[in-house]
């Protein structure tokens, strides 16, 4: 094929280019022509198509995401906010923590193992690029029906990919979620979170400054995998040298051992002060790295694309620019430090190549064997993509869905029926033990894991001398969000906030992964707009800024969209991890207190799903001030030694939480239904802003006085005791029966 140079593009304005096949709209293509004052070259078209894709440009979501900045609460802890590769917060003692959650949904459906593995790899590189050492990962997951044949294909592959990549990197997997629902059958959600630690002075940003500074690509060679992964484009758009479509695999292929070398070499480069700016290569590959570095810097950039080390010599320039081959980074380095930079990479057996330099101009210029194939203003590629204000409207079916009240469903009429429904609920796929999955992950590598699954939140020790630590939780209930997206997003945030507080840590900041259907559907865009507004309002109220995250759209099969699923991660700090609070009951005789108000709230509940296969009504009411108060009590009680166990109440209600705490601790519970509640509501309600705690008898007066002084309802509802869970006047279930029922579910489905 004839190389499409900038001069050739200017001389052939009428040449047809495959803009539509690359996922661009006609008006977007015309805007590119206007920006350049000519038609784009093939390489320029490739860059704009991937960088202006939904995944990279956020063109449908930016108009709503700006609320996270406009409503951002003041936070002394926030060091780096939205706009960088990951947010950074101050956790004290000179330490900073960076964390972020992203999606790898579509690749994980096509090729579950590699899709999930490279999702972990990508989020880890975001954390490295900020200057931090990765210390833990988490994985919020959503799958189709547990008994569907295709779930048996997708789930084991995803779990193996996460475990295989993370375990090889030597990173503990300390938390996450696994949810099954029919709506995710064709669109599983594979979200990945990573957290990293650094000193304040070690923060690095993605920018290319200083004319004459060198641009170095280091890590794995560039291959044909993942080409166009950031957009809907197919790699066969570009022809090979024989004029035939070049077929390339759509899903990236990961090599965790190469990534481990990349981590260590990058951290040594930082330690030796050899880097001016840095960017990982993830979505859109070199197109993203070069345009974002140049756009964030003070000048332009010149790149010699033919110097890029390749795994496949047949790749065209367009394919090299779009390739999403894994385990690659791009750094800007002062000329006098290049030799030392290359020496560090050689020490770690990492390929490093100078591919260009920063210029004093304002253009990104890319050359191929001396011929110029790209000449663009970098900001137009990286940061000035389309901004769509898509129409959105409350769907016509929303009123009927909310009117179909789950509270009107038939309830158990006898104690025996109540007992049977408890067993069914706690052993259902969503509520059952996830140990079949989490046992495939290494939770304790590196030796600083303090809490991990199935605790309310994962916790990592940061400083071995002072015991400073951080806790992280991720949550999201798509059923709640389907009923009311505004409240559903706030409930996701509230649950994560509550989970972090239940461990004894103080919530500081938020990252989010917003998973929705097609933005071209006004009903989906309404869900997105409402969820974003709800999350922004909640974060503003509770003083926890959103530091960054990810939007995943087009999670849809035909006309069937997934439930709106905002997954919210909350990070908190704890001064002394030895004062943490686990969720397991551990000592007979301790008193069980229920904190918060319990109402007959069953919309979107686990009970309505498991027993009646029903979704309707309204989700639980949100009371953010109550969440704040509950968190303060949990944190103070943990710090002052008033409680020995704490567990938030969410999916499945009180009976689920008590079962998990009892089974984990190997000791039972005797429960008494408090005045004003019936046994059914007491056990299955999913009212928000609640937790159970186990209080030593010696601390009861101090604890209840604190709750009373702060105005938090606290009802004594039982005692830790025996080898069963008994509800006075109703039933008793041996712990052995509950344990066996809960632990048998996933192995029976997937083992």
PyMOL commands that set and color helices and strands:
alter all, ss='L'
color gray80, all
select helices_A, chain A and resi 6-11+26-36+42-51+54-57+62-65+67-70+105-110+112-129+149-169+182-184+200-202+235-237+256-271+285-296+305-307+317-322+335-347+378-382+398-403+406-408+415-426+435-438+478-483+485-502+522-542+577-579+606-612+624-639+653-665+679-684+697-710+735-750
alter helices_A, ss='H'
color red, helices_A
select strands_A, chain A and resi 78-80+87-92+95-103+133-143+172-180+189-199+214-219+277-280+300-304+328-333+351-359+364-368+371-376+449-451+458-461+469-475+506-515+545-552+556-557+560-561+565-574+591-595+645-648+669-671+691-695+714-720+724-727+731-734
alter strands_A, ss='S'
color yellow, strands_A
deselect
rebuild
show_as cartoon
